[in-house]
Amino acid sequence: MKRSILFFVAGMSLVLDGCASMGGAQRANAGYDSNVDMGKVVAVNQWAETKGAKVVWINYPQKPKNLDSSQVN
C-alpha cells in the first residue's frame, strides 16, 4: 500500500513538473524583441504596483515608429 502511494506521488510530481516546464522560458521571451517599448512596460507596471493592481501583458507595446521626413506633408 505504501509503495503504491509513493509511486503515485512520484508519478504525479513528474507529470506536474513536465507541464510546468513546457515552453516556460520560450513563452516568456516569445513576445519580447527589440521593438518592445520597455519604458512604457516599466512605467505601467510601476503605476499598477502603486495602485495594488497586477498587469498581465498579452502583447507588449511597440516602440513608436519614426516618421520619415518624406512622409510628412
C-alpha positions in Angstrom: 0.0 0.0 0.0 2.7 2.5 1.0 4.7 1.6 -2.1 1.8 2.3 -4.5 1.2 5.6 -2.9 4.9 6.5 -3.2 4.8 5.6 -6.9 1.6 7.6 -7.4 3.1 10.7 -5.7 6.4 10.4 -7.7 4.5 9.9 -11.0 2.2 12.9 -10.4 5.2 15.1 -9.5 6.9 14.1 -12.7 3.7 14.9 -14.7 3.3 18.3 -13.0 7.0 19.2 -13.5 6.7 18.3 -17.1 3.6 20.5 -17.6 5.2 23.4 -15.7 8.4 23.3 -17.7 6.8 23.2 -21.2 7.7 26.4 -23.0 8.4 28.4 -19.9 11.5 30.3 -21.0 10.4 30.3 -24.6 7.0 31.6 -23.8 8.4 34.3 -21.5 10.7 35.6 -24.3 8.3 35.0 -27.2 6.7 38.5 -27.1 10.0 40.3 -26.5 12.1 41.8 -29.3 13.9 45.0 -30.0 10.7 46.8 -30.9 9.2 46.4 -27.4 8.7 49.8 -25.6 10.3 48.7 -22.3 10.0 52.2 -20.9 6.2 52.0 -21.2 6.2 48.5 -19.8 8.2 49.6 -16.8 6.0 52.7 -16.3 2.7 50.8 -16.5 4.0 48.1 -14.2 5.2 50.6 -11.6 1.9 52.5 -11.8 -0.1 49.3 -11.3 2.0 48.3 -8.4 1.4 51.6 -6.6 -2.4 51.1 -7.1 -2.3 47.5 -5.9 -3.1 46.0 -9.3 -1.3 43.4 -11.4 -0.6 43.8 -15.1 -0.5 40.7 -17.4 0.9 41.6 -20.8 -0.7 39.7 -23.7 1.0 41.8 -26.3 3.8 44.1 -25.3 3.6 47.7 -26.5 5.7 48.5 -29.5 8.1 51.5 -29.8 6.6 54.3 -31.9 7.8 54.2 -35.5 9.9 57.1 -36.5 8.3 59.2 -39.2 10.3 59.6 -42.3 10.6 63.2 -43.4 9.5 62.3 -46.9 6.1 61.1 -45.5 5.3 64.3 -43.6 3.0 66.6 -45.6 
